[in-house]
Amino acid sequence: MNKLMLTFKETAEYIGVSESYLYRLTSNKLIPHHKPRGKMLYFNREELNEWLSRGRRESEEDILREAEESVKKM
């Protein structure tokens, strides 16, 4: 099953963090979440995927390839 909205516990498992760390992320408003009834937290899977992909770091190989392409253009 590929649910669109995840519970707090499902989200912690999905992104691979402890529940206490996820609580810290939500309380500091560092991760997108929804609180429709004022108590329970829910997370949209698509928003989580976007949030996770924002943290991408280029590999050394990516950096070298970009540098080589820049030199070729000169």
Backbone bond lengths (Angstrom), bond angles and torsions (degrees), N, CA, C in turn:
res aa  C-N    CA-C-N  psi(-1)  N-CA   C-N-CA  omega(-1)  CA-C   N-CA-C  phi
1 M - - - 1.449 - - 1.531 109.29 -
2 N 1.300 115.64 134.28 1.455 121.46 -177.06 1.527 108.62 -117.79
3 K 1.331 116.62 75.73 1.456 122.09 -176.83 1.527 111.13 -66.42
4 L 1.331 115.67 145.27 1.455 120.57 177.09 1.528 110.46 -75.62
5 M 1.336 117.20 -43.57 1.457 121.87 -178.97 1.526 109.55 -105.65
6 L 1.327 115.60 134.72 1.465 121.71 -178.85 1.522 110.09 -113.40
7 T 1.325 115.38 149.71 1.456 120.48 174.27 1.528 109.21 -77.95
8 F 1.312 115.45 174.71 1.459 121.49 179.64 1.531 110.52 -58.38
9 K 1.314 116.39 -50.53 1.468 121.35 -177.79 1.535 111.02 -64.54
10 E 1.335 116.60 -43.56 1.465 120.24 178.76 1.525 110.74 -61.15
11 T 1.324 116.64 -38.35 1.460 120.99 -179.32 1.523 111.19 -66.66
12 A 1.326 116.71 -43.24 1.463 119.97 178.51 1.528 109.96 -58.02
13 E 1.324 116.65 -43.57 1.463 120.57 178.15 1.520 110.97 -67.38
14 Y 1.328 117.13 -42.04 1.467 122.48 -177.12 1.526 112.16 -61.24
15 I 1.332 116.95 -43.23 1.467 119.10 -177.95 1.525 112.53 -94.56
16 G 1.321 117.07 -3.75 1.456 121.12 173.33 1.520 115.57 76.39
17 V 1.337 116.54 39.56 1.467 120.52 177.63 1.529 108.93 -128.23
18 S 1.316 115.96 164.35 1.458 120.03 176.99 1.530 109.30 -73.62
19 E 1.309 116.56 159.57 1.462 120.38 178.31 1.524 110.87 -64.79
20 S 1.318 117.70 -34.88 1.470 119.39 179.22 1.526 110.78 -66.87
21 Y 1.336 117.70 -36.89 1.459 120.10 177.86 1.533 110.47 -69.44
22 L 1.327 116.71 -40.07 1.462 120.41 177.42 1.528 109.98 -62.62
23 Y 1.324 117.35 -39.54 1.466 120.44 176.53 1.530 110.30 -59.99
24 R 1.313 116.49 -42.15 1.468 120.75 179.01 1.535 110.17 -63.00
25 L 1.335 117.27 -42.24 1.462 121.07 178.53 1.525 111.38 -61.49
26 T 1.334 116.78 -42.16 1.469 119.58 -179.23 1.526 111.62 -72.30
27 S 1.310 117.70 -40.80 1.464 119.34 -178.40 1.524 111.81 -67.74
28 N 1.325 117.35 -28.40 1.470 121.74 176.65 1.522 111.90 -91.27
29 K 1.342 115.91 5.37 1.472 122.49 179.49 1.530 112.38 55.07
30 L 1.331 116.13 43.19 1.455 121.89 -179.54 1.526 113.05 -99.99
31 I 1.337 116.16 -8.56 1.455 120.82 -178.53 1.530 107.53 -133.33
32 P 1.347 117.90 138.82 1.466 119.20 -179.63 1.529 111.35 -67.56
33 H 1.321 116.21 132.19 1.457 120.92 179.05 1.523 110.17 -152.73
34 H 1.317 114.89 166.58 1.459 122.06 -178.14 1.528 108.32 -126.86
35 K 1.315 115.46 144.16 1.457 122.22 -179.32 1.542 107.46 -136.29
36 P 1.349 116.80 70.64 1.465 120.52 -170.38 1.525 115.80 -64.40
37 R 1.291 118.20 -33.20 1.471 120.39 -177.84 1.527 111.67 -109.79
38 G 1.304 116.76 12.60 1.451 120.70 176.78 1.514 116.12 83.12
39 K 1.338 118.03 -3.03 1.461 119.11 -178.98 1.525 112.26 -130.49
40 M 1.306 116.97 -59.98 1.462 121.58 -177.35 1.527 110.50 -74.61
41 L 1.329 115.73 139.92 1.457 121.47 177.25 1.522 109.73 -101.66
42 Y 1.329 114.94 138.81 1.455 121.54 176.39 1.521 108.48 -130.94
43 F 1.325 115.46 153.22 1.448 121.59 -176.21 1.516 109.31 -131.16
44 N 1.331 116.48 132.08 1.448 122.88 178.38 1.532 107.93 -83.33
45 R 1.317 115.95 124.39 1.472 121.46 -176.05 1.533 111.45 -58.02
46 E 1.346 118.11 -41.11 1.469 121.08 -179.65 1.530 110.69 -65.45
47 E 1.328 117.69 -41.46 1.457 121.06 177.55 1.520 111.02 -64.28
48 L 1.335 116.29 -37.90 1.468 119.91 177.52 1.525 111.01 -63.97
49 N 1.334 116.27 -42.27 1.463 119.72 179.44 1.520 110.80 -62.49
50 E 1.332 116.96 -42.04 1.470 120.47 177.01 1.526 110.35 -63.02
51 W 1.324 116.63 -44.28 1.462 121.69 -179.90 1.525 110.80 -61.62
52 L 1.316 116.46 -43.17 1.465 120.52 179.11 1.526 111.61 -65.13
53 S 1.332 117.00 -38.69 1.466 119.25 -176.84 1.527 112.26 -73.45
54 R 1.328 118.34 -19.12 1.469 120.41 177.14 1.520 111.75 -65.52
55 G 1.304 117.73 -21.50 1.457 121.43 -177.84 1.518 114.07 -88.15
56 R 1.340 116.91 13.82 1.463 120.29 -177.31 1.526 110.95 -63.68
57 R 1.304 115.22 134.73 1.459 122.50 175.21 1.524 107.69 -115.44
58 E 1.313 115.84 136.49 1.453 119.40 179.27 1.524 110.23 -71.86
59 S 1.309 114.42 143.08 1.465 119.43 176.90 1.525 108.81 -78.98
60 E 1.289 115.66 165.62 1.462 120.96 177.63 1.532 109.61 -60.24
61 E 1.315 115.80 -37.39 1.469 121.06 179.15 1.538 110.03 -63.05
62 D 1.334 118.00 -42.82 1.471 121.80 177.93 1.526 110.72 -60.11
63 I 1.306 116.61 -44.83 1.469 121.79 -178.44 1.522 110.84 -64.07
64 L 1.332 116.44 -43.75 1.472 120.36 179.02 1.525 111.15 -64.00
65 R 1.333 116.74 -41.14 1.465 120.92 179.52 1.527 110.09 -62.41
66 E 1.331 117.70 -44.61 1.464 121.39 178.41 1.526 111.26 -62.64
67 A 1.332 116.70 -40.25 1.464 120.66 179.27 1.525 110.42 -64.28
68 E 1.317 117.79 -42.90 1.463 121.65 179.10 1.523 110.94 -63.38
69 E 1.325 116.51 -40.55 1.477 120.22 179.45 1.521 110.34 -66.30
70 S 1.321 117.67 -37.78 1.467 121.55 178.62 1.520 111.02 -65.21
71 V 1.329 116.60 -40.66 1.462 121.29 -179.92 1.525 109.68 -66.61
72 K 1.321 117.80 -39.61 1.467 121.52 179.79 1.520 111.28 -63.85
73 K 1.314 117.65 -31.34 1.473 121.83 -178.40 1.517 112.64 -75.62
74 M 1.312 117.60 -16.80 1.469 121.04 -177.02 1.486 111.90 -72.83
